[in-house]
Amino acid sequence: MISEFRLPDLGEGLPEAEIVQWLVAVGDEITLNQPIAEVETAKAIVELPSPFAGTVRRLDAAAGEVVAVGSPIIAIDVAGAGEQETDAGDTGAGTESDAGDTAAGTGADGGPDGAGAGTGGPAAEGVAEPERAVPNLVGYGAAPRAAGRPRRRARGERAVAAADTTVLEAAPHDVVAAAPPFDVRHERPRSTPPVRLLAKQLGIDLAVIEAAGLAGPEGLIRREDVERFAAEQPRPAGSASGVAPTSPGSPVSPARGVPDGSERETRTPIRGVRKATAATMVRSAFTAPHVTCFLEVDVTETVRLIDALRADRALAEHRIGILAVAARAVCLALRAEPSLNSRWDEQAGEIVQYHYVNLGIAAATDRGLIVPHVADADALGLAELADAIGALSTSARAGRATVGALSGGTFSITNFGVFGIDAGTPILNPPEAGILGLGAVRRKPWEIGGEIALRDVMTLSLSFDHRLVDGEQGARFLRAVGDILREPGRALLLV
């Protein structure tokens, strides 16, 4: 039976996604839940698992093509079934781990989000109704069509994975004499989604880098490995770069990312995270009436506390910094000013107040700004909060933040102080009611005890939705956060 798999809704009702690269080729034998393609949505780059086990008969979309949700992307000859063509679509969310672990896409908006699990495609003929195996995505309880449970592929095991032919044609693979033939099935080289995307843009196959022995420690191919390999390639005649541009109209040298002088402008399609971020920011600016207030705070005592905690061997591994302390202060201040931890439900005509804090942490990544959140941050201690923020930032920059982490936030923090900026006007992450901006900590002359002394000073910027929060409530909240940062011992009064 030929079963057709249609692009599912990967969460948040996104209408389309781009096929970054295929992980299988026509003729490959695949298993249930085996990753078959990398797909880029407005959320993230995710791996799409197969809802069927069988032989790939047709690829209906090319790498780099933007496909609408519900459109067919692959046809699979399901083993042991009759000659009948069926569809599989409207399934749940994708996966992101190399071993097929459950994960999902990411997004910058903070509304309720979920990766539903649907079904599609009739069962094989002759199977009784209670025993029908429903194709589904990994992590959502699909029963395999064959008897017994599908064997999960170990990380080190050779898998059926063919290189993208478009990438192979563009890659300078002839410089590596020892490289194996590309039609040989092998395990996909280990790297992160941003690195794989960079290699595709440069026209380089990661298998070439792996075969040349240029991968980093433990065989993981890093960004610098790809850039070094690209820079070492011989330049074709008449070209200013050793690698061809990713598109005919691109004036950018992929190896360095700078104009090569042949064109006066660069045009980049608006898609993915950048497109979603733009839509979210426009919706925020024209829906919620923003108010921003500022407060300069002497954080010398907090800086001393952080230094003392880092010097404590029992706490050194937690990497507690100013962001973690500010996050803890926000959680405590929200207890006294719950209006900042709410949302405006226009459709229901209600104000929804949360009795928990899902604290969003804005993260700048190679693909754009995303805001994953720490679930139930108000229930965590300072060390636990620091660990959660660190793990969140790592997964976000690796392109592996999940839908669950990127939706359902209730309040956010953006730390533009890491870029050396003193203050700004943060834009709300809909539908949240507030967002706190942290400026850089600077040594400044400051009046203390009737004398002038050099102190550590930072500026806090609070933006809030004036439909939900009055100026008095916003000011009290900002003052409460500032008081904790000025005198960390005040946190004991709010517990």
C-alpha positions as CSV (number, residue, x, y, z in Angstrom):
1,M,0.0,0.0,0.0
2,I,1.3,3.4,-1.0
3,S,0.8,5.8,2.0
4,E,1.1,9.5,1.4
5,F,2.3,11.6,4.3
6,R,1.1,15.3,4.3
7,L,2.9,18.1,6.1
8,P,1.3,18.2,9.6
9,D,0.5,21.3,11.6
10,L,3.6,21.5,13.8
11,G,1.9,23.7,16.4
12,E,0.4,27.2,16.8
13,G,-1.6,26.7,13.6
14,L,1.4,27.7,11.4
15,P,0.3,27.6,7.7
16,E,3.6,26.6,6.1
17,A,7.1,25.2,6.6
18,E,10.3,25.0,4.6
19,I,12.0,21.7,3.8
20,V,15.6,22.3,5.0
21,Q,16.9,18.9,3.9
22,W,15.8,15.4,3.4
23,L,17.3,12.7,5.6
24,V,16.0,9.9,3.4
25,A,16.0,9.3,-0.4
26,V,13.8,7.4,-2.8
27,G,14.3,3.6,-2.3
28,D,15.4,3.9,1.3
29,E,13.9,1.5,3.8
30,I,12.6,3.4,6.9
31,T,11.1,2.6,10.2
32,L,8.2,4.0,12.2
33,N,9.2,7.4,13.8
34,Q,12.5,7.6,11.9
35,P,13.4,11.2,11.2
36,I,12.8,11.7,7.5
37,A,13.4,15.5,7.0
38,E,14.5,18.7,8.7
39,V,11.7,21.3,8.5
40,E,12.0,25.0,9.4
41,T,8.9,26.7,10.7
42,A,8.4,30.1,12.3
43,K,9.2,28.3,15.5
44,A,12.4,26.4,14.9
45,I,14.2,23.8,12.8
46,V,12.7,20.4,13.7
47,E,13.1,16.8,12.6
48,L,9.9,15.3,11.1
49,P,9.4,11.6,12.0
50,S,7.8,9.1,9.7
51,P,4.3,7.8,10.6
52,F,4.9,4.7,8.5
53,A,7.5,1.9,8.1
54,G,8.3,0.9,4.6
55,T,10.1,2.0,1.4
56,V,10.3,5.6,0.2
57,R,8.7,5.8,-3.2
58,R,8.4,9.5,-3.9
59,L,9.6,12.9,-2.5
60,D,6.9,15.5,-3.3
61,A,8.9,18.5,-2.2
62,A,12.5,19.6,-2.8
63,A,15.0,20.9,-0.2
64,G,14.5,24.6,0.2
65,E,10.9,24.5,-0.9
66,V,8.2,26.1,1.3
67,V,5.3,23.7,1.7
68,A,1.8,24.5,2.9
69,V,0.4,22.5,5.8
70,G,-1.7,19.6,4.4
71,S,0.4,19.3,1.2
72,P,1.9,15.9,0.4
73,I,5.6,15.7,1.0
74,I,6.5,12.0,0.8
75,A,5.0,8.7,-0.4
76,I,5.9,5.5,1.4
77,D,5.2,1.9,0.3
78,V,4.1,0.4,3.6
79,A,5.4,-3.2,4.0
80,G,2.9,-6.0,4.1
81,A,-0.1,-3.9,2.9
82,G,-2.2,-4.0,-0.2
83,E,-1.9,-1.7,-3.3
84,Q,-4.0,1.1,-2.0
85,E,-3.0,4.8,-1.6
86,T,-3.8,6.6,1.6
87,D,-2.9,9.8,3.3
88,A,-1.4,10.6,6.6
89,G,-1.6,14.2,7.8
90,D,-2.7,16.5,10.5
91,T,-0.5,14.8,12.9
92,G,1.1,16.2,16.0
93,A,4.5,17.9,16.5
94,G,7.9,17.2,15.1
95,T,11.0,16.0,16.8
96,E,14.4,17.5,17.2
97,S,16.8,15.0,18.6
98,D,19.2,12.9,16.6
99,A,18.0,9.8,18.3
100,G,14.3,10.5,17.7
101,D,13.4,12.0,21.0
102,T,10.2,13.9,21.3
103,A,10.5,17.7,20.9
104,A,8.8,20.4,19.0
105,G,9.1,23.7,17.2
106,T,9.7,27.1,18.8
107,G,8.1,30.6,18.6
108,A,8.5,34.1,19.9
109,D,4.9,34.7,20.8
110,G,3.8,33.8,24.3
111,G,0.2,32.6,23.7
112,P,-1.1,29.2,24.7
113,D,0.5,26.7,22.3
114,G,0.5,23.0,22.0
115,A,1.5,20.3,19.7
116,G,-1.6,18.3,19.2
117,A,-1.6,14.6,18.2
118,G,-3.8,13.7,15.4
119,T,-4.1,10.6,13.2
120,G,-4.5,10.0,9.5
121,G,-4.7,7.1,7.1
122,P,-6.8,4.0,7.3
123,A,-5.4,0.8,8.5
124,A,-4.4,-2.1,6.2
125,E,-7.3,-4.2,4.9
126,G,-8.2,-7.3,6.9
127,V,-7.3,-5.8,10.3
128,A,-10.1,-5.9,12.9
129,E,-11.4,-2.5,14.1
130,P,-9.9,-2.7,17.6
131,E,-6.5,-3.7,16.3
132,R,-6.0,-1.0,13.7
133,A,-2.6,0.7,14.0
134,V,-3.0,4.5,13.7
135,P,0.0,6.3,12.3
136,N,1.2,9.1,14.5
137,L,4.3,11.1,15.4
138,V,6.9,10.0,17.9
139,G,5.9,10.5,21.5
140,Y,2.2,10.4,20.9
141,G,1.5,6.7,21.4
142,A,1.3,5.4,17.9
143,A,1.1,1.6,17.6
144,P,3.4,0.1,15.0
145,R,1.9,-1.7,12.0
146,A,4.1,-4.7,12.5
147,A,3.9,-7.0,15.6
148,G,6.0,-5.9,18.5
149,R,7.5,-2.5,19.3
150,P,9.8,-0.8,16.8
151,R,13.4,-1.0,17.8
152,R,14.9,2.4,18.7
153,R,18.0,3.2,16.8
154,A,21.1,3.7,19.0
155,R,23.1,6.9,18.4
156,G,26.1,5.0,17.2
157,E,24.2,2.6,14.9
158,R,24.4,3.0,11.2
159,A,21.1,4.4,9.8
160,V,19.5,4.8,6.4
161,A,20.3,8.4,5.5
162,A,21.2,9.7,2.1
163,A,22.8,13.0,1.4
164,D,20.8,15.8,-0.3
165,T,21.8,15.6,-4.0
166,T,21.6,19.4,-4.4
167,V,24.1,19.9,-1.6
168,L,26.3,17.2,-3.0
169,E,26.5,18.8,-6.4
170,A,27.4,22.2,-5.0
171,A,29.9,20.8,-2.4
172,P,33.6,20.8,-3.3
173,H,33.8,17.1,-2.5
174,D,36.5,16.3,-5.0
175,V,39.1,17.7,-2.7
176,V,38.8,14.8,-0.3
177,A,40.2,11.7,-2.0
178,A,39.4,9.4,0.8
179,A,35.7,10.3,1.0
180,P,33.4,7.3,0.6
181,P,30.8,7.3,-2.2
182,F,27.8,9.4,-1.3
183,D,25.3,6.7,-2.3
184,V,26.6,4.6,0.6
185,R,24.1,4.6,3.4
186,H,25.6,6.0,6.6
187,E,24.8,7.7,9.8
188,R,24.2,11.4,9.4
189,P,27.2,13.4,10.7
190,R,26.7,14.8,14.2
191,S,26.0,18.6,14.4
192,T,23.4,21.1,15.5
193,P,20.6,22.4,13.3
194,P,22.2,25.9,12.9
195,V,25.4,24.3,11.8
196,R,23.6,22.0,9.3
197,L,21.8,25.1,8.0
198,L,25.0,27.0,7.6
199,A,26.6,24.1,5.7
200,K,23.6,24.0,3.3
201,Q,23.9,27.7,2.7
202,L,27.6,27.3,1.9
203,G,27.0,24.3,-0.4
204,I,29.0,21.9,1.8
205,D,28.0,18.4,2.7
206,L,28.9,17.6,6.3
207,A,29.8,14.1,5.3
208,V,32.8,15.6,3.5
209,I,34.0,17.4,6.6
210,E,33.5,14.2,8.6
211,A,35.4,12.1,6.1
212,A,38.3,14.6,6.0
213,G,38.7,14.2,9.8
214,L,38.0,17.9,10.4
215,A,35.2,17.4,12.9
216,G,35.6,18.7,16.4
217,P,35.9,16.7,19.7
218,E,33.9,13.5,19.8
219,G,33.0,13.8,16.2
220,L,30.7,16.8,16.6
221,I,30.9,19.2,13.6
222,R,30.9,22.8,14.9
223,R,30.4,26.1,13.1
224,E,34.1,26.9,13.1
225,D,34.8,23.5,11.4
226,V,32.4,24.4,8.6
227,E,33.8,27.9,8.2
228,R,37.4,26.6,8.2
229,F,36.6,24.0,5.6
230,A,34.9,26.6,3.4
231,A,37.8,29.0,3.7
232,E,40.3,26.2,2.6
233,Q,38.6,25.4,-0.6
234,P,40.2,26.5,-3.9
235,R,38.6,29.4,-5.6
236,P,37.0,28.8,-9.0
237,A,38.2,31.0,-11.9
238,G,36.4,34.3,-12.0
239,S,35.0,33.9,-8.5
240,A,35.8,35.9,-5.4
241,S,34.9,33.1,-3.1
242,G,35.8,29.5,-2.8
243,V,32.2,28.5,-2.6
244,A,29.3,29.4,-4.9
245,P,26.6,31.7,-3.5
246,T,23.4,30.0,-2.3
247,S,21.2,31.7,-4.9
248,P,21.9,33.4,-8.2
249,G,20.8,36.7,-6.9
250,S,22.8,36.7,-3.7
251,P,25.7,39.1,-3.6
252,V,27.0,37.7,-0.4
253,S,30.1,35.6,-0.2
254,P,28.9,32.6,1.9
255,A,32.3,31.8,3.3
256,R,32.6,35.2,5.0
257,G,29.0,36.7,4.8
258,V,30.2,40.0,3.3
259,P,29.4,41.6,-0.1
260,D,31.7,40.5,-2.9
261,G,31.3,43.8,-4.8
262,S,29.3,42.4,-7.7
263,E,25.9,43.7,-6.4
264,R,24.8,46.8,-4.5
265,E,22.1,45.1,-2.3
266,T,21.1,41.8,-0.8
267,R,17.6,40.4,-0.7
268,T,16.7,37.7,1.9
269,P,13.3,36.0,2.0
270,I,11.2,36.9,5.1
271,R,10.4,33.6,6.6
272,G,10.9,31.4,9.7
273,V,11.6,33.0,13.1
274,R,12.2,36.5,11.6
275,K,8.8,36.5,10.0
276,A,7.1,35.2,13.1
277,T,8.9,37.7,15.3
278,A,7.9,40.6,13.0
279,A,4.2,39.6,13.1
280,T,4.3,39.2,16.9
281,M,5.9,42.6,17.5
282,V,3.5,44.3,15.2
283,R,0.6,42.6,16.9
284,S,2.0,43.7,20.3
285,A,2.5,47.3,19.3
286,F,-0.9,47.8,17.8
287,T,-2.9,45.7,20.3
288,A,-1.6,46.4,23.8
289,P,-1.2,50.0,24.9
290,H,2.4,50.0,26.0
291,V,3.8,52.0,29.0
292,T,7.5,51.9,29.9
293,C,9.0,53.2,33.1
294,F,12.6,53.2,34.2
295,L,14.5,52.9,37.5
296,E,18.2,53.3,38.3
297,V,19.2,50.9,41.0
298,D,22.4,50.6,43.1
299,V,23.1,46.8,42.8
300,T,26.4,46.8,44.7
301,E,25.1,44.5,47.4
302,T,23.7,42.1,44.8
303,V,27.0,42.0,43.0
304,R,28.8,41.2,46.2
305,L,26.3,38.5,47.0
306,I,26.9,36.9,43.5
307,D,30.7,37.1,44.0
308,A,30.3,35.3,47.4
309,L,28.0,32.6,45.9
310,R,30.4,32.0,43.1
311,A,33.3,31.6,45.6
312,D,31.3,29.0,47.5
313,R,32.4,25.6,46.2
314,A,29.0,24.1,46.9
315,L,27.3,26.6,44.6
316,A,30.1,27.3,42.0
317,E,28.6,24.9,39.4
318,H,25.2,26.7,39.4
319,R,26.7,29.8,37.7
320,I,24.4,32.3,39.5
321,G,24.5,35.7,37.9
322,I,22.6,39.0,37.9
323,L,20.0,37.6,35.5
324,A,19.1,34.7,37.9
325,V,18.9,37.1,40.9
326,A,16.6,39.5,38.9
327,A,14.5,36.5,37.8
328,R,14.0,35.5,41.5
329,A,13.2,39.1,42.4
330,V,10.5,39.2,39.6
331,C,8.9,36.0,40.9
332,L,8.7,37.5,44.4
333,A,7.4,40.9,43.2
334,L,4.7,39.3,41.1
335,R,3.2,37.9,44.3
336,A,2.6,41.4,45.6
337,E,1.5,42.8,42.2
338,P,-0.4,39.9,40.4
339,S,-1.8,42.2,37.7
340,L,1.6,42.0,36.0
341,N,1.1,38.2,35.8
342,S,-2.1,38.2,33.8
343,R,-3.5,38.4,30.2
344,W,-6.3,40.1,28.4
345,D,-8.8,37.7,26.8
346,E,-10.6,39.8,24.2
347,Q,-12.8,37.0,22.9
348,A,-14.1,35.9,26.3
349,G,-14.2,39.5,27.6
350,E,-12.2,38.4,30.7
351,I,-8.9,39.1,32.5
352,V,-7.1,35.9,33.2
353,Q,-4.8,36.0,36.2
354,Y,-2.2,33.3,36.6
355,H,-1.4,31.8,40.0
356,Y,2.0,30.5,38.7
357,V,4.9,32.2,36.9
358,N,6.1,30.8,33.6
359,L,9.1,33.2,33.3
360,G,10.2,33.9,29.7
361,I,13.8,34.7,29.0
362,A,14.5,36.4,25.7
363,A,17.4,34.7,23.8
364,A,19.2,36.0,20.8
365,T,20.0,33.1,18.4
366,D,21.4,32.7,14.9
367,R,17.9,32.4,13.6
368,G,16.5,35.4,15.5
369,L,14.9,36.3,18.8
370,I,13.0,33.7,20.7
371,V,11.5,33.7,24.2
372,P,11.5,30.3,25.9
373,H,10.2,30.2,29.4
374,V,11.0,28.5,32.7
375,A,7.9,26.7,33.8
376,D,6.7,27.4,37.4
377,A,9.7,29.6,38.0
378,D,8.2,30.9,41.2
379,A,8.5,27.5,42.8
380,L,12.3,27.4,42.2
381,G,15.1,28.5,44.5
382,L,17.9,30.8,43.3
383,A,20.3,28.0,42.4
384,E,17.6,26.0,40.6
385,L,16.4,29.0,38.7
386,A,20.0,29.7,37.6
387,D,20.3,26.1,36.3
388,A,17.0,26.3,34.5
389,I,17.9,29.6,32.8
390,G,21.3,28.2,31.7
391,A,19.7,25.1,30.2
392,L,17.1,27.2,28.5
393,S,19.7,29.4,26.8
394,T,21.8,26.4,25.7
395,S,18.8,24.6,24.1
396,A,17.6,27.9,22.5
397,R,20.9,28.7,20.8
398,A,21.2,25.1,19.6
399,G,17.8,25.3,18.0
400,R,16.3,22.7,20.3
401,A,13.9,24.7,22.4
402,T,10.5,22.9,22.4
403,V,7.0,24.2,21.7
404,G,6.2,23.7,25.4
405,A,9.1,26.0,26.4
406,L,8.2,28.6,23.8
407,S,4.6,29.0,24.5
408,G,2.5,29.7,27.6
409,G,4.8,32.3,29.2
410,T,3.2,34.7,31.7
411,F,5.9,37.3,32.2
412,S,9.3,37.9,30.4
413,I,12.8,39.3,31.1
414,T,15.1,40.6,28.4
415,N,18.7,41.2,29.3
416,F,20.1,43.8,26.9
417,G,22.8,44.6,29.4
418,V,24.9,41.7,28.0
419,F,25.3,43.9,24.8
420,G,26.5,46.8,26.8
421,I,23.2,48.7,26.6
422,D,22.1,50.8,29.6
423,A,18.4,51.0,29.0
424,G,15.7,50.4,26.4
425,T,11.9,50.1,25.9
426,P,11.1,46.3,25.8
427,I,8.1,45.3,23.6
428,L,5.6,43.0,25.2
429,N,5.5,39.4,24.3
430,P,1.7,38.8,23.6
431,P,-0.4,38.0,25.5
432,E,1.8,38.7,28.5
433,A,1.1,41.9,30.6
434,G,4.7,42.8,31.4
435,I,8.3,42.5,30.4
436,L,11.4,43.7,32.4
437,G,14.5,44.9,30.7
438,L,17.9,44.6,32.5
439,G,20.6,47.2,31.6
440,A,24.3,46.8,31.9
441,V,25.9,47.0,35.4
442,R,28.2,50.0,35.5
443,R,30.5,51.6,38.1
444,K,29.1,55.1,38.7
445,P,29.5,57.9,41.3
446,W,26.5,57.4,43.7
447,E,25.3,59.2,46.8
448,I,25.3,56.9,49.8
449,G,25.1,57.9,53.4
450,G,25.6,61.6,52.5
451,E,28.8,60.8,50.6
452,I,29.8,60.1,47.0
453,A,31.2,56.7,46.2
454,L,31.7,54.5,43.2
455,R,28.9,51.9,43.1
456,D,27.5,49.2,40.8
457,V,24.5,50.7,39.1
458,M,22.0,49.3,36.6
459,T,18.8,50.6,34.9
460,L,15.6,48.6,35.0
461,S,13.0,49.1,32.2
462,L,9.5,47.8,32.7
463,S,6.9,47.8,29.9
464,F,3.4,46.8,30.7
465,D,-0.1,46.6,29.1
466,H,-2.1,49.6,30.4
467,R,-5.3,47.7,29.9
468,L,-4.3,45.4,32.7
469,V,-1.9,47.4,34.8
470,D,-2.3,50.9,36.1
471,G,0.7,53.2,36.5
472,E,0.6,52.8,40.3
473,Q,0.8,49.0,40.1
474,G,3.6,49.1,37.5
475,A,5.6,51.5,39.6
476,R,5.1,49.4,42.8
477,F,6.2,46.3,41.0
478,L,9.3,48.0,39.5
479,R,10.2,49.4,42.9
480,A,9.8,46.0,44.6
481,V,12.2,44.4,42.1
482,G,14.7,47.3,42.6
483,D,14.5,47.1,46.4
484,I,15.5,43.4,46.2
485,L,18.4,44.1,43.9
486,R,19.5,47.0,46.1
487,E,19.2,45.0,49.3
488,P,19.0,41.2,48.5
489,G,18.0,40.6,52.2
490,R,14.6,42.2,51.5
491,A,13.7,39.1,49.6
492,L,13.1,37.5,53.1
493,L,10.2,39.9,53.6
494,L,8.4,38.7,50.5
495,V,8.7,35.0,50.9
